[in-house]
Amino acid sequence: MATSPAASLPSQVVSAASTNTTSSTPSANTTLANNFQSFLTLLTTQLQNQNPMDPLDTNQFTQQLVQFAQVEQQLKQNDQLTKLIDIQKTTQATQALNFVGSKVVVDGTTAGLKGTATWNLTSPKDVDAVVNVINKNGQTVYTGNYSIKAGKNDFVWDGKGNDGIQWPDGDYKIQVVAKDSSGASVTVDADSQGIVDSVDLTATPPLLSIGTKTFTVDQVKRIVSGNKT
């Protein structure tokens, strides 16, 4: 009958392996590496201390070698994943920095007023529309009647209410109620538009600052050409 691997090992080796297996470290890679070294120590000691009259079974020995190889492969995969994540973060940062100074259109009907606020309105046909600007408290601060052409149109609000009072900088939402020449309702899509003045690279993913609001790169729908400052 073959000698049990643990039974043939010196007590200090078994103790060290047990300590490495049960101890907790901040890094999963470090823990896995420690275990791998423990496995190698166990294997070497096991070979040195096996009973010459009853050596370790060949199949069992092969299975252990396969297990050790799998642990080593997992270590290498974890290292490669860490490198890929670092590369991805660098790529995201570089991509975000390229937007600084560009005028972009982003998802959302809410735009930041910083002197002025700009929205991009897209209509499938020519319409007459009532445009409302609403503050964060739900109060309508401006209302106007406009003719909107088919396609993309810029709507720029100077921050003044119908009474001529200047509203403070902040977030404002646009609401468009449109009808065509026959009086039928038409849906006009609205997106906010502005110049990217800075990028927060400490955030994951990086955040583009447009007026008082921030957006991720995937929220950018398009860049308005010829407006790089």
C-alpha positions in Angstrom: 0.0 0.0 0.0 1.5 3.4 -1.1 2.5 5.8 1.7 0.2 8.9 2.1 1.9 12.0 0.6 1.2 14.0 3.7 2.4 11.3 6.0 5.8 11.1 4.4 6.5 14.8 4.7 8.4 16.5 7.6 6.0 18.2 10.0 7.6 21.6 9.3 6.9 21.4 5.6 3.2 20.4 6.1 2.9 23.2 8.6 4.3 25.8 6.2 2.1 24.6 3.4 -1.0 24.8 5.6 0.0 28.3 6.7 0.4 29.4 3.0 -3.0 27.9 2.1 -5.0 29.4 4.9 -3.4 32.8 5.2 -5.2 35.8 3.6 -3.3 38.3 1.5 -4.5 41.4 -0.3 -3.6 40.1 -3.7 -5.1 37.0 -5.2 -2.1 36.5 -7.5 0.2 36.6 -4.4 -1.9 34.0 -2.7 -1.9 31.8 -5.7 1.8 32.2 -6.2 2.5 31.2 -2.6 0.3 28.1 -3.0 2.2 27.2 -6.2 5.5 27.4 -4.3 4.0 25.3 -1.5 3.0 22.7 -4.1 6.5 22.5 -5.5 7.9 22.2 -2.0 5.5 19.4 -1.2 6.3 17.6 -4.4 10.1 17.9 -4.0 10.0 16.8 -0.3 7.6 14.0 -1.2 10.0 12.6 -3.8 12.9 12.9 -1.4 11.1 11.1 1.4 9.1 8.5 -0.3 9.5 4.8 0.7 12.0 3.2 -1.8 10.2 -0.1 -1.3 6.8 1.5 -2.0 7.3 4.5 -4.3 4.6 7.0 -5.3 2.1 5.7 -7.8 3.0 6.9 -11.3 -0.6 8.0 -12.1 -0.9 9.9 -8.9 2.4 11.6 -9.6 1.3 12.6 -13.1 -2.0 14.0 -11.8 -0.1 16.2 -9.3 2.2 17.5 -12.1 -0.9 18.4 -14.2 -2.4 20.2 -11.2 0.8 22.2 -10.7 1.0 23.1 -14.4 -2.7 24.3 -14.3 -1.9 26.6 -11.3 1.1 28.1 -13.1 -1.0 28.7 -16.2 -3.7 30.4 -14.1 -1.0 32.7 -12.7 0.2 33.7 -16.1 -3.4 34.3 -17.3 -4.1 36.6 -14.3 -1.0 38.6 -15.1 -2.1 38.9 -18.7 -5.6 40.1 -17.7 -4.1 42.7 -15.4 -2.0 44.0 -18.3 -5.0 44.1 -20.6 -7.0 46.1 -18.1 -4.2 48.6 -17.7 -4.0 48.9 -21.5 -7.8 49.4 -21.7 -7.6 52.2 -19.1 -4.8 53.9 -21.0 -6.8 53.7 -24.2 -9.9 55.2 -22.6 -7.9 58.0 -21.1 -6.3 58.8 -24.5 -9.6 58.7 -26.3 -11.3 61.0 -23.7 -8.4 63.6 -23.9 -9.0 63.8 -27.7 -12.4 65.3 -27.0 -11.1 68.3 -25.1 -12.0 71.5 -27.0 -14.5 69.7 -29.3 -18.2 70.6 -29.7 -20.1 67.4 -29.2 -23.7 66.2 -29.1 -24.5 63.8 -26.3 -27.5 61.8 -25.2 -30.1 63.6 -23.1 -32.6 66.4 -23.1 -30.9 68.1 -20.1 -28.1 70.6 -20.9 -25.9 72.7 -18.6 -26.4 76.4 -18.7 -23.1 78.2 -18.5 -23.8 81.6 -20.0 -25.8 79.7 -22.7 -27.2 76.3 -23.2 -27.5 74.5 -26.5 -29.6 71.6 -27.7 -29.6 69.8 -31.0 -33.2 69.2 -32.3 -33.9 66.6 -35.0 -37.2 66.7 -36.8 -38.4 64.3 -39.6 -40.2 67.2 -41.3 -40.8 70.9 -41.1 -42.9 71.7 -38.0 -44.1 74.5 -35.9 -43.1 73.9 -32.3 -43.5 75.2 -28.8 -40.2 75.0 -27.0 -40.2 74.9 -23.2 -37.1 75.2 -21.0 -37.5 73.7 -17.5 -35.3 74.0 -14.4 -34.4 71.2 -12.0 -37.4 72.0 -9.8 -39.8 71.4 -12.7 -40.5 75.1 -13.2 -40.9 76.3 -16.8 -38.5 79.2 -17.1 -38.8 79.9 -20.8 -41.4 79.3 -23.5 -41.1 80.2 -27.2 -42.7 79.4 -30.6 -40.4 78.3 -33.3 -40.4 77.0 -36.9 -38.1 73.9 -37.0 -36.8 72.6 -40.3 -36.6 69.0 -41.2 -33.2 67.5 -40.1 -30.9 68.8 -37.4 -31.3 72.2 -35.8 -29.4 74.0 -33.1 -31.5 75.7 -30.3 -29.5 78.1 -28.2 -30.9 79.5 -25.0 -29.3 82.6 -23.5 -30.5 81.8 -20.0 -33.1 84.5 -19.9 -36.8 83.9 -19.0 -39.7 85.4 -20.8 -39.6 88.3 -18.4 -36.0 89.0 -19.3 -34.6 87.8 -16.0 -31.3 85.9 -16.2 -31.5 82.4 -14.7 -28.5 81.0 -12.8 -26.1 78.5 -14.4 -27.2 74.9 -13.8 -29.0 72.0 -15.5 -32.1 72.7 -17.6 -34.3 70.4 -19.6 -35.9 71.1 -22.9 -39.3 70.0 -24.0 -40.6 70.3 -27.6 -44.2 70.1 -28.6 -44.4 70.1 -32.4 -47.1 69.8 -35.1 -46.8 69.7 -38.9 -48.8 71.8 -41.4 -51.8 69.5 -41.1 -51.9 69.9 -37.3 -50.6 66.3 -36.6 -48.2 65.9 -33.7 -44.6 65.2 -34.7 -41.9 63.9 -32.4 -38.8 66.0 -32.3 -35.7 64.4 -30.8 -33.6 66.6 -28.5 -30.0 66.1 -27.5 -27.7 68.4 -25.5 -24.7 70.0 -27.2 -21.6 71.7 -25.9 -17.9 72.0 -25.8 -15.8 69.6 -23.8 -13.8 71.8 -21.5 -12.1 69.2 -19.4 -11.7 65.5 -18.7 -11.7 63.7 -15.3 -9.1 60.9 -15.7 -9.5 59.8 -12.1 -12.9 58.4 -12.8 -13.5 55.0 -14.4 -14.4 55.4 -17.2 -13.1 59.0 -17.7 -15.7 61.7 -17.6 -16.1 64.5 -20.1 -17.1 67.9 -18.6 -19.5 69.9 -20.7 -20.7 73.0 -18.9 -22.0 71.9 -15.6 -22.6 68.3 -16.6 -20.3 65.3 -17.1 -20.7 62.4 -19.6 -18.9 59.2 -20.5 -17.4 58.8 -24.0 -20.0 56.3 -25.0 -22.7 58.9 -24.5 -21.2 61.1 -27.3 -23.4 60.7 -30.3 -21.3 62.8 -32.7 -18.7 65.6 -32.9 -19.7 68.8 -34.6 -17.0 69.3 -37.2 -14.9 72.5 -37.5 -15.5 73.5 -33.9 -12.2 72.4 -32.2 -11.0 75.3 -30.1 
